[in-house]
Amino acid sequence: MPTPPRRQTENHVDLFEYQGKEFFAEYGMPISPGKIAFTVDEAVAAAEELGTPVMVKAQVHTGGRGKAGGVKFAPDMDAVREHATNILGLDIKGHIVGRVWVEKASDIAEEYYASFTLDRSAKKHLGMLSKEGGVEIETVAEENPDAIAKIWVDPVVGLSEQAVRDWVAAARLPEAAVEGSVDILQKLYTAYTDGDADLVEINPLILTPEGKVHVLDAKVTLDGSSEFRHPEYEQYDATQTRDEREAAAHEKGLQYVGLEGSVGVIANGAGLAMSTVDVVNQVGGKPANFLDIGGGANADVMAGALEVINNDPSVKAIFINIFGGITRGEEVAEGIIEAMKRVSIDSPIVVRLDGTNAQEGRDMLAPHLTDRLMMEPTMLSAAEKAVALAGN
Amino acid sequence: MSIFLDETTKVVYQGLTGSTGRYYGLLNREYGTQVVAGTHPKKAGTDVEGIPIYASVADAKEATGATASCVFVPPVAVKGAVMEAAEAGLELIVVITEGVPAHDEAWFYNKLKADYPSTRLLGPNCPGIISPGKANIGITAGHIAKAGGPVGVVSRSGTLTYQAVFELQQKDIGVTTSVGIGGDPVPGTSFIDCLEAFEADPETKAIMMIGEIGGSAEEEAADYIKSSVTKPVVSYVAGVTAPPGKKMGHAGAIVSGGKGTAAAKMDALRDAGVQVGLNPTEAGDLMADIVASL
């Protein structure tokens, strides 16, 4: 049974700061010399090679590193050792720091903000530039929206140098920063489009006392759908942050998001899976996850999904919600029966099966029904049953 | 009547010779759709179960009078396929393929808008469009929808589209056309395009709109409904209970910084006079009440 072409990767590929800087450097943007370190000794060695003063910066896929103590200035080697010791292993919003970027410290005269992303409403690329950099752009947007100069770029037309000059003028960057900014912003747009990025962000983009414009931080998210023309994306796969359950699901090509509850959810299609999470909540339960098995629910996919759910110790009941549009009911039934042979499932399963060949599927499941495998006629009644079985 | 698609639409399948395109192309033909051609640059002159294959969309159009295309080619080839269909002068291009790079989508969306403004693009990453009893383009199982109206359906999610038309069928309510606009960042056809068409369609008496968290398409639709839609609208927004900051499968389904939440969308829709169900069943019940009172 053929299924429609499916995305095999996660949609978004997050880069660490240092990976983002290396990515920017390939497009000729000026970055500070630095080295990645996984241990305190490596950090010290990096600082010795670079020469102090340096910055020691936690590499995590989340913002707010500075506030959490993850970014420190080190004037000498003792400070490097001290900061690296404190930062490695630090928990920043649930992200444990496993590596630090040791970078030659820069003198800063002014801090700006620059980014490109896709504006889904305008259906064009959106560039944002502000002379109020160094803080969260959301804060600037709320408190002083006029401080952000925006430019919408039609991808067919592209971004001309004159448009960038007008944009920089609109952002009221000082004369000393104009040429350097125009150069960097053009390169940033090229990196954004050539690299198939969802987001490229420099915050801060700095002006040094010597009058040089320079990239001091880098946030880059790439579009995983474009991996087919970017073999270099593969290097970033190992550094994606996922919880253990999400990593296991990702290995099997399943779309999984871990939640806090006790009802394991398996559904076909992201919309129905979200809706299933909604309904479990609405009948008083707590979903343990969101899991979308996609279009073709064959035995392998279903077994994989059940295995992922089964390995989650907080799951007390499993709700399989399938609407066969593309997927045929008898295949789903076969998948569940086969999966239960392959994997020993600890929690009772409630199945709701509708759509294409649903009756055939229900007939196949009928002889297998026990107090471990139940069937319900509607999405709501199945949710109620699963929630009751989970005991909440 | 129906919108965008009816029994006179002649469809060429780009990717008919692949296993997926073949499967759904034949199913669509079985449903009654005029499946007039397939394309493959190297297989011109052959056929798939009697459906002739041409080297290009232009050749297929010339030979068969095709007016629409259904695209099943892999993500890498979608941009080229869409442009080929637009250049051939087709009126409707339906892209089923999932996993098309967002930059490609933004590019061909704007290219079509500038150079081929009369071509309608639906998708990518959508289940397609079905005018029950008339024609079906894409991967929707035909039998789950009752023909004849009076409800028009538009949805961002594939399986929830099925759920919605099925809930209506269970209540013996028919559908004029069901459009799956897809959950990608740059859908060719928007909620608003569909609302406008349903508003103009005399057989559509009420509209079911299925949204989901992320983006602002539902809020924009709510504004449009307030200003320009006189027919009753029922809505459901998936992801009511999704925790902020979690991505749930679709590129479209992201909540961040309090924007794009289901609550914000439902408020905007209610404010526009839309009846909002908290789950698909409730939305179906709300629609049944409306249809009963028509």
Contacts between the chains, C-beta under 8 A, distances in Angstrom:
chain1	res1	chain2	res2	distance
A	1	B	23	7.6
A	2	B	19	4.1
A	2	B	20	4.3
A	2	B	22	7.6
A	2	B	23	4.7
A	3	B	20	6.7
A	4	B	20	5.6
A	4	B	24	7.8
A	4	B	72	7.4
A	4	B	96	5.5
A	4	B	97	7.1
A	4	B	98	6.3
A	4	B	139	5.8
A	5	B	20	6.7
A	5	B	72	7.3
A	5	B	74	5.5
A	5	B	75	6.5
A	5	B	96	7.8
A	5	B	97	4.9
A	5	B	98	5.8
A	5	B	99	6.4
A	6	B	98	5.6
A	6	B	99	6.7
A	7	B	75	7.9
A	7	B	98	5.4
A	7	B	99	3.6
A	8	B	99	7.5
A	11	B	247	7.1
A	11	B	251	5.0
A	12	B	247	7.1
A	118	B	102	5.8
A	118	B	103	7.9
A	118	B	106	6.1
A	118	B	185	5.8
A	118	B	186	7.3
A	120	B	185	5.1
A	120	B	186	6.7
A	120	B	215	5.1
A	120	B	216	7.3
A	120	B	217	7.7
A	121	B	215	7.7
A	121	B	216	5.5
A	121	B	217	8.0
A	121	B	220	6.7
A	123	B	106	6.2
A	123	B	109	5.4
A	123	B	110	6.8
A	123	B	186	5.2
A	124	B	106	6.9
A	124	B	110	6.9
A	125	B	106	6.9
A	138	B	257	6.0
A	154	B	110	5.2
A	155	B	103	6.7
A	155	B	106	4.8
A	155	B	107	4.5
A	155	B	110	5.8
A	156	B	107	6.1
A	156	B	110	4.8
A	156	B	111	5.0
A	156	B	114	6.4
A	193	B	103	6.3
A	196	B	101	5.5
A	196	B	102	7.7
A	196	B	103	5.4
A	198	B	102	6.6
A	223	B	101	5.5
A	223	B	102	5.1
A	223	B	103	6.9
A	225	B	75	6.5
A	225	B	99	4.7
A	225	B	100	6.3
A	225	B	101	4.8
A	225	B	102	6.8
A	225	B	251	7.9
A	226	B	101	3.8
A	226	B	102	7.9
A	226	B	103	7.0
A	226	B	104	7.9
A	228	B	75	6.6
A	228	B	76	5.2
A	229	B	76	7.0
A	229	B	101	7.8
A	255	B	248	7.8
A	255	B	249	4.3
A	257	B	246	5.0
A	257	B	247	6.8
A	257	B	248	5.7
A	257	B	249	7.9
A	259	B	243	6.7
A	259	B	246	7.9
A	267	B	159	7.4
A	268	B	159	5.8
A	269	B	157	6.3
A	269	B	158	5.2
A	269	B	159	2.9
A	269	B	160	7.1
A	270	B	157	6.4
A	270	B	159	7.9
A	270	B	183	6.6
A	270	B	212	7.8
A	270	B	248	6.1
A	270	B	249	3.0
A	270	B	250	4.5
A	270	B	253	6.0
A	271	B	155	7.5
A	271	B	156	7.0
A	271	B	157	2.3
A	271	B	158	6.6
A	271	B	159	5.4
A	271	B	160	3.7
A	271	B	161	7.9
A	271	B	183	7.2
A	271	B	210	7.3
A	271	B	212	5.7
A	271	B	238	5.0
A	271	B	250	7.5
A	272	B	157	7.1
A	272	B	159	3.7
A	272	B	160	5.7
A	272	B	163	6.3
A	272	B	238	7.9
A	273	B	248	7.0
A	273	B	249	6.3
A	274	B	157	7.9
A	274	B	212	6.2
A	274	B	213	7.3
A	274	B	238	4.2
A	274	B	239	4.4
A	274	B	242	6.2
A	274	B	248	5.2
A	274	B	249	7.4
A	274	B	253	6.6
A	275	B	160	6.0
A	275	B	163	7.2
A	275	B	236	7.8
A	275	B	238	4.6
A	275	B	279	6.5
A	275	B	280	6.1
A	277	B	239	7.7
A	277	B	241	6.0
A	277	B	242	6.6
A	277	B	248	7.8
A	278	B	238	6.5
A	278	B	239	6.9
A	278	B	240	4.6
A	278	B	241	5.1
A	278	B	242	8.0
A	278	B	278	7.2
A	278	B	279	5.9
A	279	B	279	5.1
A	281	B	240	7.6
A	281	B	241	3.9
A	282	B	240	7.8
A	282	B	241	7.4
A	282	B	278	6.1
A	282	B	279	6.3
A	287	B	241	7.8
A	290	B	242	7.6
A	290	B	246	7.6
A	290	B	248	5.1
A	290	B	249	7.1
A	292	B	248	7.9
A	292	B	249	4.6
A	295	B	139	7.7
A	323	B	159	5.1
A	323	B	162	5.0
A	323	B	163	5.4
A	323	B	166	7.1
A	324	B	141	6.9
A	325	B	127	6.7
A	325	B	139	6.5
A	325	B	140	5.9
A	325	B	141	5.0
A	325	B	144	7.3
A	325	B	158	6.6
A	325	B	159	6.2
A	325	B	161	7.9
A	325	B	162	4.2
A	326	B	139	4.9
A	326	B	141	7.3
A	354	B	163	7.9
A	354	B	166	6.3
A	355	B	141	6.1
A	355	B	144	6.0
A	355	B	162	5.9
A	355	B	166	6.6
A	356	B	141	4.3
A	356	B	143	7.6
A	356	B	144	7.5
A	378	B	281	7.0
A	379	B	163	7.7
A	379	B	279	7.4
A	379	B	280	7.1
A	379	B	281	6.5
A	380	B	279	7.2
A	380	B	281	5.7
